[in-house]
Amino acid sequence: MKKKTLAGIVSSAAAAFAAASGSMMNAFAEDSASSGTAASGQSASMLPMIISLVLMLVLLYFMAIKPQKKREQEMKDMQDSLQVGDEVITSGGIVGIIVRKGDDTVVIETGGERHKLRIKTWAIAENVSASERAKEASGKKKSEGLAAAKLTDEEEEAPKSKKKKGSDEE
C-alpha cells in the first residue's frame, strides 16, 4: 500500500512538473507574440511551477531526509543502550564482546587470545546480542500467541495420528 501511495505522489509530481514546463513555454510564446500586459500572464504561469517545486521538495523530504533521520536515531539509540557483555560488530568488521564502557568509548575483547581494543561508540555498527534478544522475545510472543489460540504442535499432531490409525484399520 505504501508503494501505491508513493507511486501516486510521484506521478502527480511528474504531471505538475509537465504542466509547469508547458505553461512556461506558453508564457515565452505569448511574450514574443504580443507585448501587452505580460505581468499578469507571467504570474499566472509561475503558479504551477511553484506548486511543482514545492511538491518535489516534499517528495524529497519523505523519500530521502526522513528515512535517513530515522536510521540515524535508531543507530544512536543502539549505541546508547550498549551494555557490558554485549557482542558487537564495528563498522570496520571487528567482532568482540564489550568488557568496559565509558562515556564515548568502549573496550571490546576480541579473538581467542583475548586482545582488548578501545574504540569509540560511533564506530559500533551492530549489537548482535540485542538483536538476538529481540528475536527471542518475538519468538516467545509468537509461541504464547499460538498457545492462546490453542495451535501448538502437540495438538496439531494428535488429529493427524488419529487419522493415520483410522486409515490403517480400514
Backbone as a ProteinNet text record, in pm:
[ID]
protein_1_A
[PRIMARY]
MKKKTLAGIVSSAAAAFAAASGSMMNAFAEDSASSGTAASGQSASMLPMIISLVLMLVLLYFMAIKPQKKREQEMKDMQDSLQVGDEVITSGGIVGIIVRKGDDTVVIETGGERHKLRIKTWAIAENVSASERAKEASGKKKSEGLAAAKLTDEEEEAPKSKKKKGSDEE
[TERTIARY]
82.4	0	86.6	201.6	291.5	348.6	376.2	430.5	327.8	200.2	96.2	83.7	90.8	82.9	202	320	440.2	433.5	383.6	370.2	271.5	164.6	67.5	128.1	209.5	274.7	371.8	450	548.3	478.4	371	302.1	236.4	182.1	121.6	228.3	344.9	453.8	502.7	510.6	553.5	451.8	324.7	221.4	226.3	247.8	257.2	379.2	488.6	610	588.9	522.7	493.8	402.9	303.8	213.6	287.4	377.7	453.5	546	613.5	703.8	624.8	505.6	421.6	373.5	338	291.4	406	527.9	643.8	667.6	651.4	668.1	562.4	439.4	331.8	358.5	414.7	443.1	546.9	650.9	753.1	697.3	608.6	549.2	459.1	386.8	299.9	381.1	495.2	579.3	631.2	671.1	725.8	616	496	386.7	325.5	308.2	245.9	323.8	324.5	395.4	296.7	181	75.5	112.3	12.3	34	88.5	217.6	284.6	294.9	280.1	296.7	190.1	66.1	-39.2	-25	19.2	39.9	155.4	261.2	375.7	343.3	267.7	234.1	142	54.4	-34.1	42.8	144.3	220.7	323.5	358.6	454.5	390.9	261.7	193.6	214	192.2	215.5	361.1	452.2	593.2	626.9	573.1	597	534.2	415.3	347.8	427.5	477.4	554.9	686.2	748.7	871.3	845.2	736	700.5	671.7	599.5	571.2	699.3	793.7	920.5	999.4	999	1068.6	1003.4	871.8	801.2	833.4	834.2	868	1010.9	1103.6	1241.8	1250.9	1177.1	1180	1133	1019.4	964.5	1039.9	1110.2	1182.6	1328.2	1391	1533.7	1566.3	1516	1559.7	1499.7	1370	1304.2	1354.6	1366.8	1420.1	1563.8	1645.1	1783	1787.5	1704.3	1699.8	1654	1559.7	1510.3	1622.5	1699.7	1811.3	1916.5	1947.2	2044.8	1998	1869.8	1816.3	1821.4	1787.6	1794.8	1937.8	2034.7	2175.7	2221.3	2180.9	2217.7	2157	2031.2	1966.8	2039.7	2078.9	2151.2	2284.6	2356.7	2486.5	2473.8	2366.1	2344.1	2304.2	2244.2	2196	2296.1	2421.4	2521.8	2545.8	2567.1	2591.4	2716.1	2775	2889.4	2841	2913.4	2876.7	2808.9	2772.1	2709.9	2814.9	2775.1	2862	2830.8	2934	2914.9	3002.4	2962.6	3041.4	3068	3194.2	3229.2	3207.8	3212.3	3195.7	3313.1	3424.7	3539.8	3534.9	3435	3418.3	3477.2	3524.6	3581.3	3467.8	3472.4	3370.2	3431	3358.1	3409	3299.2	3338.1	3245.4	3286.1	3188.8	3216.9	3259.9	3378	3431.5	3411	3427.7	3415.1	3353.2	3269.9	3201.5	3230	3273.3	3297.8	3192.5	3220.8	3125.9	3109.8	3221.5	3213.7	3302.8	3357.2	3439.2	3395.2	3427	3406.1	3532.6	3557	3668.3	3607.3	3650.1	3598.7	3711.6	3673.6	3767.7	3745	3852.1	3838.8	3929.7	3893.3	3978.2	3999.2	4065.7	4094.1	4200.5	4289.6	4395.2	4345.5	4220.8	4156.3	4225.2	4247.7	4301.5	4192.8	4235	4138.9	4165.1	4057.3	4064.5	3972.4	4021	3936.4	3890	3759.2	3703.4	3596.5	3566.1	3460.4	3324.7	3223.3	3090.1	3031	3068.4	3014.3	3064.4	3171.8	3225.8	3152.6	3061.3	2987.7	2870.2	2866.2	2763.1	2645.9	2670.1	2563.2	2584.5	2476.4	2478.3	2413.6	2495.7	2445.8	2362.5	2404.7	2332	2192.1	2178.8	2047.8	1955.5	2008.5	1923.8	1880.3	1967.8	1929.4	1821.6	1834.6	1732.3	1598.3	1601.6	1477.2	1413	1494.4	1441.7	1379.8	1448	1394.7	1263.2	1256.7	1134.6	1019.6	1046.4	939.6	901.2	995.9	964.9	877.7	904.2	822.7	682.2	670.7	539.4	460.2	527.5	459.6	410.9	496.4	455.4	345.6	350.9	244.2	112.8	119.7	0.2	-58	28.6	-18.3	-79.7	-20.5	-75.8	-211	-224.9	-352.8	-459.5	-418.6	-512	-526.5	-453.6	-453.6	-413.3	-301.9	-247.3	-102.5	-80.7	54.9	78.7	204	240.8	180.6	172.3	119.5	-27.4	-104.1	-245.4	-267.3	-176	-189.2	-154	-55.5	-13	-115.1	-187.7	-282.8	-392.2	-458.1	-559.4	-499.6	-378	-314.4	-289.4	-246.1	-216.6	-345.3	-457.9	-584.6	-627.8	-605.2	-642.6	-559.9	-431.7	-345.2	-389.2	-426	-470.2	-599.4	-687.3	-815.2	-795.3	-700	-674.8	-607.1	-526.9	-463.2	-564.8	-669.2	-767.8	-857.8	-876.1	-963.1	-901.4
-118.6	0	124.6	116.5	229.8	259.6	153.8	172.9	237.5	202.5	262.3	410.6	447	587.4	663.6	604.1	666.8	683.7	582.8	591.4	701.3	716.8	823.1	960.4	975.5	1103.9	1136.2	1036.5	1058.5	1094.9	1023.8	1053.3	1191.9	1232	1365.1	1473.9	1448.7	1546.1	1557.8	1445.2	1448.3	1522.5	1501.8	1570.7	1721.5	1758.5	1900.7	1964.3	1889.3	1940.7	1957.5	1861.8	1871.8	1990.5	2011.5	2124.9	2256.4	2260.6	2383.6	2414.3	2312.3	2337.4	2376	2317.7	2354.7	2497.4	2538.8	2675.8	2774.7	2734.3	2821	2843.2	2737.4	2750.1	2844.9	2831.7	2919.1	3064.5	3085.4	3221.4	3287	3211.2	3266.9	3292.5	3206.3	3225.1	3348.4	3369.4	3486.3	3614.2	3612.8	3731.4	3773.2	3677.7	3712	3751.4	3698.4	3728	3864.9	3898.7	4027.6	4096.7	4223.6	4299.9	4367.4	4301.4	4356.7	4341.2	4322.8	4309.7	4170.8	4160.5	4032	4001.6	4098.1	4075.9	3982.1	3997	3908.4	3769.2	3757.4	3625.6	3550	3621.9	3556.1	3509.9	3587.8	3545.6	3424.4	3418.2	3302.1	3178.8	3197	3082.2	3037.3	3120.6	3084.8	2997.1	3004.3	2928.3	2777.3	2716.4	2571.5	2533.1	2619.2	2589.9	2590.2	2686	2692.7	2572.7	2535.5	2419.4	2292	2275.9	2155.9	2153.2	2268.7	2275.6	2236	2286.1	2250.5	2100.8	2045.5	1900.9	1819.4	1861.6	1788.6	1795.6	1910.3	1922.3	1835.5	1831.8	1744.9	1599.1	1561.7	1425.3	1390.6	1482.6	1461.6	1441.3	1520.8	1507.9	1370	1323.5	1196.3	1075.6	1090.5	976.5	968.8	1080.6	1078.7	1127.2	1239.3	1300.5	1231.4	1206.6	1146.4	1003.9	914.6	780.9	783.4	876.7	887.1	930.6	1026.1	1069.4	955.8	875.2	762.3	660.6	629.7	535.4	589	718.9	778.6	771.4	794.8	789.2	646.8	547.7	408.3	369.3	414.7	384.5	448.8	571.5	641	571.1	528.9	456.5	325.6	253.6	127.7	153.1	256.2	285.8	332.4	400	443.2	327.8	222.7	112	-3.1	19.9	-85.7	-119.7	-249	-295.7	-383.2	-397.2	-486.2	-629.1	-703.2	-840.2	-853.1	-743.1	-747.6	-780.1	-859.8	-887.6	-785.2	-715	-607.6	-628.8	-563.7	-562.1	-415.7	-382.3	-244.5	-218.7	-92.7	-58.6	-109.3	-138.9	-196.6	-347.6	-409.5	-554	-631.2	-564.6	-632.6	-678.6	-805.7	-862.7	-880	-837.2	-850.1	-839.6	-861	-853.5	-733.9	-653.8	-533.5	-573.9	-525	-553.2	-433.9	-314.3	-193.8	-84.7	-1.6	103.9	237.3	335	470.3	564.2	693.6	792.6	781.8	791.2	783.7	674.9	589	476.9	348.3	237.3	106.1	24	-70.6	-163.6	-297.8	-351.2	-482	-583.7	-706.4	-818.5	-902	-927.1	-999.7	-1121.2	-1220.7	-1336.2	-1428.5	-1541.3	-1642	-1597.4	-1506.4	-1457.6	-1344.2	-1309.9	-1207.2	-1070.8	-1029	-895.2	-793.3	-683.1	-578.7	-454.8	-400.1	-280.1	-174.2	-50.8	60.1	132.7	142	205	306.2	396.8	495	428.4	475.6	415.6	440.3	550.6	576.7	475.9	401.1	302	168.5	153.2	27.6	29.6	-70.1	-74.9	-163.3	-266.8	-360.3	-420.5	-437.8	-504.3	-640.6	-744.9	-878.7	-933	-909	-959.7	-901.4	-772.7	-708.2	-761	-784.8	-836.8	-979.8	-1059.8	-1196	-1192.7	-1099.1	-1087.1	-1048	-961.8	-919.2	-1036.2	-1118.8	-1236.2	-1334.9	-1356	-1447.5	-1395.3	-1265.9	-1207.1	-1219.7	-1196.7	-1210.8	-1357.5	-1448.6	-1591.5	-1635.4	-1583.4	-1615.9	-1561.2	-1438.8	-1378.9	-1460.4	-1510.3	-1588.6	-1720.9	-1786.8	-1914.9	-1894.2	-1782.5	-1753.3	-1729.5	-1661.1	-1635.5	-1763.8	-1855.7	-1984.1	-2067.8	-2061.4	-2136	-2080	-1948.9	-1887.1	-1925.2	-1939.3	-1978.7	-2130.4	-2200.8	-2347.1	-2408.6	-2355.2	-2407.6	-2450.8	-2539.9	-2588.5	-2712.7	-2751.6	-2867.6	-2996.5	-3010	-3132.7	-3152.5	-3045.6	-3058.2	-3078.2	-3027.6	-3048	-3190.9	-3250.6	-3385.9	-3489.3	-3463.3	-3559.2	-3594.7	-3500.9	-3538.7	-3612.2	-3578	-3646.2	-3792.3	-3817.5	-3954.8	-4037.6	-3976.6	-4048.9	-4084.5	-3994.3	-4021.8	-4136.1	-4139.4	-4246.4	-4380.2	-4383.1	-4507.5	-4554.2	-4459.2	-4492.7	-4546.5	-4493.5	-4538.8	-4675.2	-4706.8	-4837.1	-4947	-4914.5	-5014.3	-5049.8	-4961.3	-4986.9	-5078.3
0	0	0	69.4	75.7	-62.6	-139.9	-273.3	-364.6	-347.5	-429.9	-399.3	-271.6	-233	-287.9	-276.3	-326.7	-478	-547.2	-692.7	-731	-656	-682	-663.5	-559.1	-534	-645.4	-685.8	-792	-923	-956.2	-1082.3	-1078.9	-963.7	-956.4	-963.5	-903.9	-912.5	-1056.3	-1126.9	-1266.8	-1352.9	-1326.2	-1402.3	-1375	-1249.4	-1215.5	-1280.1	-1284	-1347.6	-1497.4	-1559.4	-1702.6	-1730.3	-1645.7	-1664.5	-1646.7	-1548.6	-1525	-1641.6	-1693.8	-1806	-1931.3	-1951.3	-2064.8	-2053.8	-1932.2	-1914.4	-1930.1	-1894.7	-1916	-2064.4	-2144.6	-2290	-2346.3	-2298.9	-2344.6	-2305.9	-2187.8	-2142.1	-2231.8	-2267.4	-2355.4	-2495.7	-2542.9	-2674.6	-2675.1	-2565.1	-2555.3	-2550.2	-2481.4	-2471.9	-2608.7	-2688.7	-2819.2	-2917.6	-2899.5	-2991.6	-2964.5	-2839.4	-2808.4	-2698.8	-2701.6	-2599.1	-2505.7	-2480.9	-2395.1	-2249.7	-2166.2	-2022.6	-1993.3	-1986.1	-1961.6	-1814.1	-1728.5	-1584.1	-1530.5	-1569.8	-1519.6	-1578.7	-1701.6	-1764.4	-1700.9	-1664.7	-1602.8	-1462.2	-1388	-1251.7	-1254.2	-1351.8	-1363	-1406.6	-1491.2	-1537.6	-1434.5	-1338.7	-1234.3	-1127.1	-1110.2	-1005.6	-1020	-1136.7	-1148.1	-1125.1	-1165.3	-1144.5	-994.7	-923.1	-778.9	-709	-748.3	-688.7	-715	-837.2	-869	-791.7	-772.4	-694.4	-549.6	-492.1	-354.6	-344.1	-441.1	-439.9	-447	-529.5	-539	-409.4	-342.7	-215.2	-108.1	-105.7	-10.3	-38.6	-165	-203.2	-163	-183.8	-142.8	7.7	83.9	229.1	273.4	219	263.8	209.1	98.7	41.9	85.6	117.1	148.4	289.1	326.6	452	573.7	573	689	717.7	618.3	647.9	699.5	647.5	693.5	839.2	876.8	1016.8	1107.2	1058.7	1137.8	1160.2	1053.9	1068.1	1163.9	1155.8	1246.2	1390.5	1415.2	1550.8	1605.3	1521.8	1564.9	1597.8	1517.3	1542.4	1672.4	1697.1	1820.7	1941.9	1931.1	2041.3	2069.7	1963	1980.7	2049	2008.4	2067.1	2211.8	2245	2382.6	2474.1	2418.5	2500	2511.4	2474.1	2486.1	2632.6	2658.4	2793.9	2795.2	2911.5	2926.6	2902.4	2819.6	2786.7	2651.9	2588.8	2456.6	2350.8	2253.8	2139.8	2032.4	1984.7	1889	1765.9	1657.5	1534.9	1502.8	1478.7	1446.6	1298	1260.3	1119.3	1035.9	1098.5	1029.2	1020.5	1083.6	1075.8	1192.2	1295.3	1411.5	1501.5	1540.9	1627.7	1766.2	1868.4	2003.3	2106.6	2231.3	2344.5	2429.7	2469.6	2549.1	2689.3	2730.1	2862.4	2955.5	2900.4	2982	2894.6	2957.4	2883.5	2949.5	2867.1	2914.9	2860	2865.7	2814.6	2664.1	2591.5	2445.8	2387.8	2473	2426.3	2494.4	2429.4	2488.8	2466.8	2556.1	2540.3	2505.3	2389.9	2348.6	2351	2374.9	2380	2255.5	2181.6	2055.6	2055.1	1976.2	1949.6	2066.7	2038.4	2139.4	2237.2	2194.9	2282.8	2372.2	2358.1	2439.7	2428.2	2305.2	2281.4	2313.9	2370.5	2406.3	2321.3	2268.2	2185.7	2243.8	2247.9	2290.9	2165.2	2148.9	2029.7	2070.7	1979.5	2001.4	1979.2	2049.8	2035.9	1898.1	1830.7	1697.5	1595.3	1627	1534.2	1542.5	1637.3	1651.4	1555.2	1467.8	1364	1402.9	1484.1	1515.4	1653.2	1725.8	1855.1	1836.4	1824	1793.6	1908.7	2031.6	2148.5	2156.4	2130.6	2138.1	2029.3	1909.3	1801.6	1832	1896.4	1935.6	2043.2	2139.3	2243.5	2182.9	2084.2	2018.1	1944.2	1879.3	1809	1906.9	2020.4	2120.9	2177.4	2202.2	2257.2	2158.1	2030	1930.5	1913.9	1927.5	1920.6	2036.8	2156.7	2273.5	2257.6	2206	2185.4	2084.2	1982.3	1879.8	1938.5	2017.5	2076.2	2179.9	2255.2	2350.2	2276.9	2165.3	2085.1	2030	1986.9	1936.2	2048	2166.5	2279	2318.3	2314.4	2347.7	2245.2	2121.5	2016.1	2008.3	2095.2	2101.7	1968.4	1915.1	1790.2	1811	1905.7	1928.5	1845.6	1835.5	1753.7	1809.2	1940.7	2000.2	1962.6	1965.7	1933.7	1784.4	1702.3	1558.7	1520.7	1591.2	1559.3	1605.5	1711.3	1764.7	1663.6	1598.5	1499.9	1380.3	1341.7	1229.3	1262.3	1387.9	1425.5	1432.5	1470.9	1472.7	1332.2	1238.3	1100.5	1043.9	1080.4	1030.8	1089	1217.3	1278.3	1214.2	1187.1	1124	984.1	912.4	775.4	773.5	879.6	887.9	917.5	993.3	1030	912.2	820.2	706.1	613.6
[MASK]
++++++++++++++++++++++++++++++++++++++++++++++++++++++++++++++++++++++++++++++++++++++++++++++++++++++++++++++++++++++++++++++++++++++++++++++++++++++++++++++++++++++++++

